[in-house]
Amino acid sequence: MRAMSSPSESLFKQVTDRIAVAILSGDLEAGALVPTEPDPGSEIAPSRSVYREALKFLSAKGLIEARQRSGTRVAPRTAWNLLDPDILRWALAGRIDEDLVKNLYELRLFIEPNAARLAALRRTPAQMALILEALAGLEDNEPYGDDIIQADIDYHTRVIDAANNPALSCLKSTIVSTLMWSMRLQRGKDPALFSLARADHRRVARAIESGNGDQAAAFMAALVNDALHDTLAAMRQSPSRASAHESSE
């Protein structure tokens, strides 16, 4: 059974989320002063101890830094680690520009085609069965709903796991966060557009199943590029939704 969060834990999350999203979205720019005491007029109204713990947490994440004689300030962008699941979640919860999206998909192009290549060469029968199970979920569920989002996450993470490289598997959280954000952004779009995505996933799975690493990598690269095209199109059609999506827990 999941333990219930205490009020102080809830306030801590609200404070950290609010400050972090402001930083990642550019509302608080690098070098900007971050107050070391809570704003008495804030609707959140945390205690001093909760607020200071939030600042310590964000400092440990590399988003803010305490400087002698100049106070606590937003750290430079070069100090941010977008592979950190919390930082990526905050980045995708705020105002998002196309450069961030392109950078994330560029990272996916480094990770996923190579993972698919290795999966074709190293996957076990049990791992292949799990990939095909996730593919069935993509085939059988309605586009952009919670079930198909979960099936998509399962598919991509299982391909990475089937590469049987523990270091590579450490990058799964980046893929998961990007997938969830992109799929939720596209809710309400024409379900027929998802037919191309299904075909892409099917081709990758069949190449992995047949042991053709080069083909699996090429098909996965096409899949990621198609996904980038669909995501950018959804952002341009609904710019407000790109900054007001549901954030994941």
C-alpha angles and dihedrals in degrees: 000000000000113000116239116246117245119236090252091053090050092050091047090055093046092051095046092045093049096049094040095049090049089054097044093046093050098248086119106041127207109285094021116140115253114206113243092208127057118259106253089212095054118119089226096053101187122185119258091253093052092046093049092048088053090053091049090051093050090046090054088051090055096244097114135023135196114233126193112251093358103066132225112331141175110272120236117271090248088069094058119100108211090185088067105101093223094049092047090048091052091046091054093045095062137053106316128203126201093249091065091049093048091049092052092049090046087056089049088054089057094047111034106045089050091046089052091049092053092043090057089055101037110026119123122224089253092052091049090052090054092050091051090047090055090046089055088054089054090049098046105042132076115263119265096006124125093260094054092044088056091046090051091050090048091049096052096041092048092052089053091047090050089061084072093217111130092198091055091049089060088072094061095099090065091054093046095051093047093047094050093049094046095047093048090048090057096053111128094030123125106289089213089070089067091067091083091052090051091051091050092052091047093053093050092049093049092049091051090047091052092048095242103144098179092050092046090052093048093048092047091051089053090049093053092046091050089049091052091051092050093046095050090047090053091049092051093048095046108023093165091057091055089067100034104050125132110275117222124240 
